[in-house]
């Protein structure tokens, strides 16, 4: 049997949907028994949400004041102790997972599989490389704990309906003196979260200015969509960093992705290749994004966006 430990990502109150997608990956491992670990100051609310995920066998909680903030240096030694008896340790390939699991793998003295996108066998996974242009198959040693981050965009979120038992555990772990929480600065918005949104409206360098990028925000608001941006638009200061989509930004898989003035550099296409429907609007008929778009329109975005807004207002 594969005993899989999934490390929950959360904000103290709400379970991140990336964890539900990670559970879906775990469910594809042959003969899997899945445990979700919630480390927090007060894990009750998050644990209750994790227990409802289909396929979860058990939820274990570690309540401690020093777990109030997701610091990898604090959590990693605790995860290592929790991992005793498990065959796999998984977390979503988000900033949280990418920060935490390499430390866990190092402390366990095992290799890590990063950005797993498909399950081939209990210890065999596929992952993208060369900006998604090649897919490699990796096999980890079966006699060691397999540590892996999971590419969230490659898996659907596990549905609800479960009722796994919740068990509290106590872990003795020293809090490192070299790392401490100071503050967190995060943008707040009423718009859907970019990483999990069903619809995304994204803008590129062709918008020309931060003021013009407001067209994208306005259209997204009318559609109830999240806002994304190409790296070029972010680098130019048109949009904040947290909206960047692509290899060095967020990897997303919305039902609908609208790209305005985005040429389609390979790094950007890596971030949207799992989108169900891609609609591209660009004046350049030779733009690479048209090669992957399901619907392409060679037109001026400054004419198209106002027309879409009028249509949505009807």
C-alpha positions as CSV (number, residue, x, y, z in Angstrom):
1,X,0.0,0.0,0.0
2,X,1.1,3.6,-0.8
3,X,0.8,5.7,2.4
4,X,0.7,9.3,1.2
5,X,1.1,12.4,3.3
6,X,-0.3,15.5,1.7
7,X,0.8,18.8,3.3
8,X,-2.2,21.2,3.4
9,X,-1.7,24.8,2.2
10,X,-4.0,27.3,3.9
11,X,-4.3,30.8,5.4
12,X,-5.3,29.7,8.8
13,X,-9.0,29.6,8.0
14,X,-9.4,28.4,4.5
15,X,-7.9,25.4,2.7
16,X,-6.1,26.4,-0.6
17,X,-7.7,24.7,-3.6
18,X,-4.2,23.6,-4.7
19,X,-4.3,21.1,-1.9
20,X,-7.5,19.6,-3.3
21,X,-5.7,19.2,-6.6
22,X,-2.8,17.6,-4.9
23,X,-5.2,15.1,-3.3
24,X,-6.4,14.3,-6.8
25,X,-2.9,13.5,-7.8
26,X,-2.5,11.3,-4.7
27,X,-5.7,9.4,-5.6
28,X,-4.1,8.3,-8.9
29,X,-1.2,6.5,-7.1
30,X,-2.0,2.8,-7.0
31,X,-3.4,1.4,-3.8
32,X,-3.2,4.8,-2.1
33,X,-4.2,5.7,1.5
34,X,-4.2,9.5,1.8
35,X,-3.5,11.5,4.9
36,X,-3.7,15.3,4.9
37,X,-1.5,17.1,7.4
38,X,-2.6,20.5,8.7
39,X,0.0,22.5,10.6
40,X,-1.4,25.7,12.2
41,X,-1.9,27.6,15.4
42,X,-5.6,26.5,15.3
43,X,-6.1,23.9,12.6
44,X,-9.7,23.0,13.4
45,X,-11.4,25.0,10.5
46,X,-8.9,23.9,7.9
47,X,-8.9,20.3,9.1
48,X,-12.7,20.1,8.7
49,X,-12.4,21.3,5.1
50,X,-9.7,18.8,4.4
51,X,-11.7,15.9,5.9
52,X,-14.5,16.6,3.3
53,X,-12.2,15.9,0.3
54,X,-13.0,12.7,-1.5
55,X,-10.3,10.1,-1.2
56,X,-8.8,11.4,2.1
57,X,-8.5,8.6,4.6
58,X,-7.4,10.7,7.6
59,X,-6.5,14.2,8.6
60,X,-3.8,14.8,11.2
61,X,-3.4,18.2,12.8
62,X,-0.4,19.8,14.5
63,X,-1.5,22.8,16.7
64,X,1.3,25.1,17.8
65,X,1.7,28.8,18.2
66,X,4.8,28.8,16.0
67,X,2.8,27.3,13.1
68,X,0.7,30.4,12.8
69,X,2.7,31.5,9.8
70,X,3.8,29.1,7.0
71,X,7.6,29.4,7.4
72,X,9.3,26.5,5.7
73,X,12.2,26.5,8.2
74,X,9.7,26.0,11.0
75,X,7.4,23.5,9.3
76,X,10.0,21.3,7.6
77,X,11.4,19.5,10.7
78,X,7.8,18.8,11.8
79,X,6.9,17.4,8.4
80,X,9.9,15.1,8.6
81,X,8.7,13.7,11.9
82,X,5.2,13.3,10.5
83,X,6.5,11.5,7.5
84,X,7.7,8.5,9.5
85,X,5.8,5.5,8.2
86,X,4.7,7.1,4.9
87,X,5.8,6.2,1.4
88,X,5.1,9.6,-0.2
89,X,5.1,13.2,0.9
90,X,3.3,15.6,-1.5
91,X,2.5,19.3,-1.6
92,X,1.2,21.6,-4.3
93,X,3.8,23.2,-6.6
94,X,3.0,26.7,-5.3
95,X,5.3,29.1,-3.6
96,X,4.4,27.3,-0.3
97,X,5.3,23.8,-1.7
98,X,8.4,24.9,-3.6
99,X,9.7,26.5,-0.4
100,X,8.8,23.7,2.0
101,X,9.4,20.4,0.3
102,X,13.0,20.9,-0.8
103,X,13.9,21.4,2.9
104,X,11.9,18.2,3.7
105,X,13.7,16.2,1.1
106,X,17.1,17.5,2.2
107,X,16.3,16.6,5.9
108,X,15.1,13.1,4.8
109,X,18.2,12.7,2.6
110,X,16.1,11.8,-0.5
111,X,15.7,13.3,-4.0
112,X,12.6,15.3,-5.0
113,X,10.4,15.2,-8.0
114,X,9.3,18.7,-8.9
115,X,6.2,19.8,-10.7
116,X,4.7,16.3,-11.2
117,X,2.0,16.5,-13.8
118,X,1.0,12.8,-14.3
119,X,1.1,9.6,-12.3
120,X,2.5,6.6,-14.2
121,X,3.1,4.3,-11.2
122,X,3.6,4.4,-7.5
123,X,7.1,5.8,-7.8
124,X,7.0,7.0,-11.4
125,X,5.8,10.4,-12.5
126,X,5.9,12.7,-15.5
127,X,7.0,16.3,-15.3
128,X,7.5,19.1,-17.9
129,X,10.9,20.4,-18.8
130,X,12.3,23.0,-21.3
131,X,9.4,25.3,-20.6
132,X,6.9,22.6,-21.2
133,X,8.3,21.6,-24.6
134,X,9.4,18.2,-23.4
135,X,7.9,15.8,-20.9
136,X,10.2,13.5,-18.9
137,X,9.3,10.4,-17.0
138,X,11.1,10.1,-13.6
139,X,11.3,7.0,-11.4
140,X,12.2,7.4,-7.7
141,X,13.7,4.7,-5.5
142,X,11.0,2.5,-4.1
143,X,13.0,1.9,-0.9
144,X,12.9,5.6,0.1
145,X,10.3,8.2,0.9
146,X,9.2,9.9,-2.3
147,X,9.0,13.7,-2.0
148,X,7.2,15.5,-4.8
149,X,5.6,18.9,-5.6
150,X,2.4,18.6,-7.7
151,X,1.6,20.8,-10.7
152,X,-1.8,22.0,-9.7
153,X,-2.9,22.9,-13.2
154,X,-2.6,19.3,-14.3
155,X,-5.2,17.9,-11.9
156,X,-8.9,18.7,-11.2
157,X,-9.7,19.6,-7.6
158,X,-10.9,16.6,-5.5
159,X,-14.6,16.9,-4.9
160,X,-16.2,17.1,-1.5
161,X,-18.4,14.5,0.1
162,X,-15.8,12.9,2.3
163,X,-15.9,12.4,6.0
164,X,-12.4,11.5,7.1
165,X,-11.6,11.3,10.8
166,X,-9.4,14.1,12.3
167,X,-6.6,13.2,14.7
168,X,-4.5,15.6,16.7
169,X,-0.8,14.8,17.1
170,X,1.9,16.5,19.2
171,X,5.3,17.0,17.7
172,X,8.4,18.2,19.6
173,X,10.3,20.4,17.3
174,X,12.7,23.2,18.0
175,X,11.9,26.6,16.4
176,X,14.9,27.8,14.5
177,X,16.4,31.1,15.8
178,X,17.7,32.1,12.3
179,X,14.2,32.5,10.9
180,X,11.3,34.5,12.3
181,X,8.1,36.0,10.9
182,X,8.2,39.8,10.6
183,X,5.2,40.7,8.4
184,X,3.3,39.8,5.3
185,X,2.4,42.1,2.5
186,X,-0.3,40.8,0.1
187,X,-2.6,42.4,-2.4
188,X,-6.3,42.1,-1.6
189,X,-9.0,42.0,-4.2
190,X,-12.6,41.2,-4.7
191,X,-11.8,39.5,-7.9
192,X,-11.5,35.7,-8.2
193,X,-8.1,34.2,-7.3
194,X,-5.9,33.9,-10.4
195,X,-4.6,30.5,-9.6
196,X,-8.0,28.9,-9.3
197,X,-10.3,31.1,-11.4
198,X,-12.5,29.6,-14.1
199,X,-12.2,32.7,-16.3
200,X,-9.1,34.8,-16.7
201,X,-8.7,38.0,-18.7
202,X,-5.0,38.7,-19.4
203,X,-3.2,41.7,-20.9
204,X,0.2,42.1,-22.5
205,X,2.7,44.8,-23.5
206,X,0.5,46.0,-26.4
207,X,-1.7,47.8,-23.9
208,X,1.0,50.4,-23.7
209,X,0.5,51.8,-20.2
210,X,-0.7,51.1,-16.7
211,X,-3.7,53.4,-17.4
212,X,-4.7,51.4,-20.5
213,X,-4.3,48.1,-18.5
214,X,-7.4,49.3,-16.6
215,X,-9.4,48.1,-19.7
216,X,-8.4,44.6,-18.7
217,X,-9.5,45.1,-15.1
218,X,-12.8,46.6,-16.2
219,X,-13.6,43.7,-18.6
220,X,-12.6,41.1,-16.0
221,X,-14.9,42.8,-13.4
222,X,-17.9,42.6,-15.8
223,X,-17.2,39.0,-16.6
224,X,-16.5,37.9,-13.0
225,X,-13.0,36.9,-14.1
226,X,-9.6,37.0,-12.6
227,X,-6.9,39.2,-14.1
228,X,-3.6,38.0,-15.5
229,X,-0.7,39.6,-17.2
230,X,2.3,38.7,-19.4
231,X,5.8,39.1,-18.0
232,X,6.4,42.0,-20.4
233,X,3.4,43.8,-19.0
234,X,4.5,43.2,-15.4
235,X,8.1,44.3,-16.2
236,X,6.8,47.4,-17.8
237,X,4.9,48.3,-14.6
238,X,1.4,47.9,-16.2
239,X,0.3,45.2,-13.7
240,X,1.6,43.9,-10.3
241,X,3.8,40.9,-9.9
242,X,1.2,38.6,-8.4
243,X,-0.8,38.8,-11.7
244,X,2.0,37.4,-13.9
245,X,1.1,34.2,-15.8
246,X,3.8,31.9,-17.2
247,X,6.9,29.9,-16.4
248,X,8.1,32.5,-13.9
249,X,4.6,33.4,-12.7
250,X,1.5,31.4,-12.1
251,X,0.7,28.2,-13.9
252,X,-3.1,28.2,-14.4
253,X,-5.8,26.0,-16.0
254,X,-9.0,28.1,-16.3
255,X,-12.0,27.1,-18.4
256,X,-11.6,30.3,-20.4
257,X,-8.4,32.4,-21.0
258,X,-8.7,35.7,-22.9
259,X,-5.4,37.1,-24.0
260,X,-5.3,40.7,-25.2
261,X,-2.1,42.0,-26.8
262,X,0.0,39.0,-25.7
263,X,2.4,37.7,-28.4
264,X,2.8,34.3,-26.9
265,X,6.4,33.9,-25.7
266,X,7.1,30.3,-24.8
267,X,7.4,31.2,-21.1
268,X,3.9,32.6,-21.2
269,X,2.4,29.6,-23.1
270,X,3.9,27.3,-20.4
271,X,1.5,28.9,-17.9
272,X,-1.7,28.5,-19.9
273,X,-1.2,25.3,-21.9
274,X,-3.8,23.5,-19.6
275,X,-6.5,26.1,-20.2
276,X,-9.6,24.5,-21.7
277,X,-10.3,27.4,-24.2
278,X,-7.8,30.1,-25.2
279,X,-9.0,33.2,-27.0
280,X,-6.4,35.5,-28.4
281,X,-6.7,39.0,-29.7
282,X,-3.7,40.5,-31.4
283,X,-2.9,42.9,-34.3
284,X,0.0,40.7,-35.4
285,X,-1.4,37.8,-37.5
286,X,2.0,36.0,-37.0
287,X,1.9,36.2,-33.2
288,X,2.9,32.7,-31.7
289,X,-0.1,32.7,-29.4
290,X,-2.4,32.0,-32.4
291,X,-0.7,28.6,-32.8
292,X,-2.2,27.5,-29.4
293,X,-5.4,29.6,-29.4
294,X,-8.7,27.8,-29.9
295,X,-10.2,31.1,-31.1
296,X,-7.9,33.8,-32.6
297,X,-8.9,37.3,-33.7
298,X,-6.5,39.6,-35.6
299,X,-7.8,43.0,-34.4
300,X,-7.0,46.0,-32.3
301,X,-7.7,45.2,-28.7
302,X,-8.6,48.9,-28.1
303,X,-11.6,48.3,-30.4
304,X,-12.4,44.7,-29.3
305,X,-12.5,45.3,-25.5
306,X,-15.1,48.2,-25.7
307,X,-17.2,46.0,-28.0
308,X,-17.1,43.1,-25.6
309,X,-18.1,45.4,-22.7
310,X,-21.1,46.7,-24.7
311,X,-22.2,43.1,-25.5
312,X,-21.9,42.1,-21.8
313,X,-24.0,45.1,-20.8
314,X,-27.0,43.9,-22.9
